[in-house]
Amino acid sequence: MSSSTEQVRCAGGGKTSWPEVVGMSVEEAKKVILKDKPDADIVVLPVGSPVTLDLRLDRVRIFVDTVSQTPHVG
């Protein structure tokens, strides 16, 4: 498999990635992922966050980097 080809199914037939959610809101992305993988433990993290390297077949990480509202004191 070439590096430009993204594998989206694992040996058991379930999806392992969701390139179609790039650009969606976190809530929209969660709905799409949970539709395909109802048992997913979805973790939302800022881009660049340190993560553990352990493999958990129920965990799906969503990395976000966009500020959606003006930060303010209060």
Long-range contacts (C-beta under 8 A, 24 or more apart in sequence): 10-57, 18-60, 21-62, 26-62, 26-64, 29-62, 30-62, 33-60, 33-62
